[in-house]
Amino acid sequence: MRVFKGLFLLRLAVAIILLSHSLHGVFTGTDVHDFGELLLNKIGFAPFGVPLAWAVVLGQVLTALLLLLNRWLRPAAAFNIVVLLVGIATVHWPEGWFVVGGGRNGMEFSFLLIACLLSISLPACAWKTESLTSSNQPTNSAAI
């Protein structure tokens, strides 16, 4: 039960981050268009930068909703991991590790989100604590 609650909180947190990031771009005017035109087209995605930017933003909205609904977690995680890896390769890697403090616009936040998405997409059996106990220790409290 604790694992379920913890994973719900993790899904909720990641969904909020994905929604706030993508919806901010939608509702602030030209952010999505500028992302496609001024970044994606310039790094080699021309002439598909703007449609690709919209696909990424709408995909993040959809996958955030899937995380909240606890549905299709692996495809939702995979989509966002690909987006984050492309972001690391094209934007964040040259800036280094730190987002703030020791640098600017680095990859640490994307790395953390990827770790969270991998944790969310793991099968439930990976979270069983019995596999973490020693074979010499009883796993049932009645056996003590």
C-alpha positions, 0 to 999 in steps of 0.5 A, a space after each residue: 500500500 505504501 508503494 502505491 501511495 508513493 507511486 501516486 505521489 510521484 505520478 502526480 508530481 511528474 504530471 504537474 510538472 509536465 502540465 505546467 511546462 506544456 500549458 505555459 507554452 500554450 497560454 503565453 502566446 507565441 512560446 510554442 511557435 517560437 520553440 519550433 521556429 527559433 530552436 527546432 528549425 535552427 537545429 535541423 528540424 526545418 521545416 517541421 519545427 513548429 508542427 513538431 513543437 506542437 506535437 511535443 507540447 500536446 503529447 506532454 499534455 496527453 501523457 500527463 493526463 495518462 499519468 494522472 489516470 494511471 493508464 498506459 504508463 510505459 508509453 507515456 513515460 517512453 514519449 517523455 523520456 525521448 523528448 527529454 533525451 532530445 532536449 539534453 542532446 540539443 540544448 542542455 548538454 552544452 550548458 553542463 549539469 546544473 540548471 542553476 547555481 553551478 551553471 545555467 540551463 543544464 541537464 540535472 532537471 531532465 535527468 531527474 525527470 527521466 529517473 522519475 519516469 523510469 520509476 513510474 514505468 517499472 512493473 509492480 513486481 520490481 517494487 516488492 520489498 521481499 526481494 530486498 530482504 536477506 534469505 536468512 531473515 524472515 519476511 513474515 512477522 508471524 515467523 519472528 
